[in-house]
Amino acid sequence: MDKIFYIISALTIMCALMVVVSKHPIRSVLFLVGTFFLISAQYILLNAQFLALVNIVVYAGAIMVLFLFVIMFLNLNREIEHIKSWIPATAATIASGSLLLIFLSAFKSTLLEKPEVSDYQIGLVENIGEVLYRDYLFPMEICSVLFLVAMIGVVLLNRKENESPRKIVLP
Amino acid sequence: MNHIPEIIRTISLEQYLLLSAILFFIGLLGVLVRKNIIIVFMCIEIMLNAVNLMMVATSAYRGDSAGQIMVLFTMAVAAAEVSVGLAIIVMIYKNLKTTNIDLFSQMKG
């Protein structure tokens, strides 16, 4: 079982690196889909089946299709960016590497004792749904308002502004 | 007593934390290095997923479902963010004909 974990982790890190390294945006999107599927595999290993399904449906199914659609729509697949200087890349690597070191030292100094838990079935659909609609009902409803506002925002952003104003016919 | 998943018996939580820290590092590196704004957006998604993985792992190891609920809310916020962000990108591309973030400096007010 631990071998499966290590293989999936190595593949996840490789796919995520390829997202950053790939020159073409379409290849980046495809590697990102692979990363999401591998993260879903980790969720299944952790006994969180519901989140694994939602991850595949929402991320790999909806968000990635949106990305792919925008890339095709803007016809970006031929645009290859040229890295002019190595200085910004080196500075970015040093900055993010120091953040990684901070994370690792913080994790090392944290005491992680294994608690005595009796319920390992929390990730199943019925348990998640029960908690979601019992304890987290209000945030769940706020989420629907968030989606509505996002939808209205998208429609307003992409509205044509140079249309001639409508004539108002007075009775 | 429920059946303990084998992964929880054999793999320690620190290894999941290490994996999510590395994924967050890769996402941050992409945000800082890449110039194409769509790839910058995808790297933000990698960072969100790294945090999601950490929350799921912690909640699975502690037997507390609050972390997994938070992951659901993170996904909802990410979906809303992507839809609005891509609409903004399409609008900027219509005006400037580029997705290079270095050329967006003319947007400063």
Chai-1 contact restraints between the chains, C-beta under 6 A:
chainA,res_idxA,chainB,res_idxB,connection_type,confidence,min_distance_angstrom,max_distance_angstrom,comment,restraint_id
A,M1,B,E6,contact,1.0,0.0,6.0,A-B,restraint_1
A,M1,B,I7,contact,1.0,0.0,6.0,A-B,restraint_2
A,M1,B,T10,contact,1.0,0.0,6.0,A-B,restraint_3
A,D2,B,T10,contact,1.0,0.0,6.0,A-B,restraint_4
A,D2,B,I11,contact,1.0,0.0,6.0,A-B,restraint_5
A,F5,B,I11,contact,1.0,0.0,6.0,A-B,restraint_6
A,S9,B,L19,contact,1.0,0.0,6.0,A-B,restraint_7
A,I13,B,I22,contact,1.0,0.0,6.0,A-B,restraint_8
A,A16,B,L23,contact,1.0,0.0,6.0,A-B,restraint_9
A,A16,B,I26,contact,1.0,0.0,6.0,A-B,restraint_10
A,A16,B,I46,contact,1.0,0.0,6.0,A-B,restraint_11
A,L17,B,I26,contact,1.0,0.0,6.0,A-B,restraint_12
A,V19,B,M42,contact,1.0,0.0,6.0,A-B,restraint_13
A,V20,B,G30,contact,1.0,0.0,6.0,A-B,restraint_14
A,P25,B,I38,contact,1.0,0.0,6.0,A-B,restraint_15
A,S28,B,I39,contact,1.0,0.0,6.0,A-B,restraint_16
A,S28,B,M42,contact,1.0,0.0,6.0,A-B,restraint_17
A,L32,B,M42,contact,1.0,0.0,6.0,A-B,restraint_18
A,I39,B,N49,contact,1.0,0.0,6.0,A-B,restraint_19
A,I39,B,L53,contact,1.0,0.0,6.0,A-B,restraint_20
A,Y43,B,V56,contact,1.0,0.0,6.0,A-B,restraint_21
A,L45,B,I7,contact,1.0,0.0,6.0,A-B,restraint_22
A,L46,B,V56,contact,1.0,0.0,6.0,A-B,restraint_23
A,L46,B,A57,contact,1.0,0.0,6.0,A-B,restraint_24
A,L46,B,A60,contact,1.0,0.0,6.0,A-B,restraint_25
A,N47,B,P5,contact,1.0,0.0,6.0,A-B,restraint_26
A,N47,B,A60,contact,1.0,0.0,6.0,A-B,restraint_27
A,A48,B,V56,contact,1.0,0.0,6.0,A-B,restraint_28
A,A48,B,Q68,contact,1.0,0.0,6.0,A-B,restraint_29
A,L51,B,V56,contact,1.0,0.0,6.0,A-B,restraint_30
A,L51,B,Q68,contact,1.0,0.0,6.0,A-B,restraint_31
A,L51,B,V71,contact,1.0,0.0,6.0,A-B,restraint_32
A,V58,B,M75,contact,1.0,0.0,6.0,A-B,restraint_33
A,I63,B,V82,contact,1.0,0.0,6.0,A-B,restraint_34
A,V70,B,L86,contact,1.0,0.0,6.0,A-B,restraint_35
A,L74,B,Y93,contact,1.0,0.0,6.0,A-B,restraint_36
A,E81,B,K35,contact,1.0,0.0,6.0,A-B,restraint_37
A,E81,B,N36,contact,1.0,0.0,6.0,A-B,restraint_38
A,A89,B,V33,contact,1.0,0.0,6.0,A-B,restraint_39
A,A92,B,L32,contact,1.0,0.0,6.0,A-B,restraint_40
A,A92,B,V33,contact,1.0,0.0,6.0,A-B,restraint_41
A,S96,B,F25,contact,1.0,0.0,6.0,A-B,restraint_42
A,S96,B,L28,contact,1.0,0.0,6.0,A-B,restraint_43
A,S96,B,L29,contact,1.0,0.0,6.0,A-B,restraint_44
A,L100,B,A21,contact,1.0,0.0,6.0,A-B,restraint_45
A,L100,B,F25,contact,1.0,0.0,6.0,A-B,restraint_46
A,F103,B,A21,contact,1.0,0.0,6.0,A-B,restraint_47
A,F107,B,L17,contact,1.0,0.0,6.0,A-B,restraint_48
A,L112,B,L13,contact,1.0,0.0,6.0,A-B,restraint_49
A,P115,B,R62,contact,1.0,0.0,6.0,A-B,restraint_50
A,V117,B,G63,contact,1.0,0.0,6.0,A-B,restraint_51
A,D119,B,G63,contact,1.0,0.0,6.0,A-B,restraint_52
A,Y120,B,N2,contact,1.0,0.0,6.0,A-B,restraint_53
A,Y120,B,I4,contact,1.0,0.0,6.0,A-B,restraint_54
A,Q121,B,N2,contact,1.0,0.0,6.0,A-B,restraint_55
A,I122,B,S65,contact,1.0,0.0,6.0,A-B,restraint_56
A,V131,B,S65,contact,1.0,0.0,6.0,A-B,restraint_57
A,L132,B,I69,contact,1.0,0.0,6.0,A-B,restraint_58
A,Y136,B,I69,contact,1.0,0.0,6.0,A-B,restraint_59
A,C143,B,A76,contact,1.0,0.0,6.0,A-B,restraint_60
A,L146,B,A80,contact,1.0,0.0,6.0,A-B,restraint_61
A,F147,B,A80,contact,1.0,0.0,6.0,A-B,restraint_62
A,A150,B,A80,contact,1.0,0.0,6.0,A-B,restraint_63
A,A150,B,S83,contact,1.0,0.0,6.0,A-B,restraint_64
A,A150,B,V84,contact,1.0,0.0,6.0,A-B,restraint_65
A,G153,B,V84,contact,1.0,0.0,6.0,A-B,restraint_66
A,V154,B,S83,contact,1.0,0.0,6.0,A-B,restraint_67
A,V154,B,A87,contact,1.0,0.0,6.0,A-B,restraint_68
A,L157,B,A87,contact,1.0,0.0,6.0,A-B,restraint_69
A,L157,B,M91,contact,1.0,0.0,6.0,A-B,restraint_70
A,N158,B,A87,contact,1.0,0.0,6.0,A-B,restraint_71
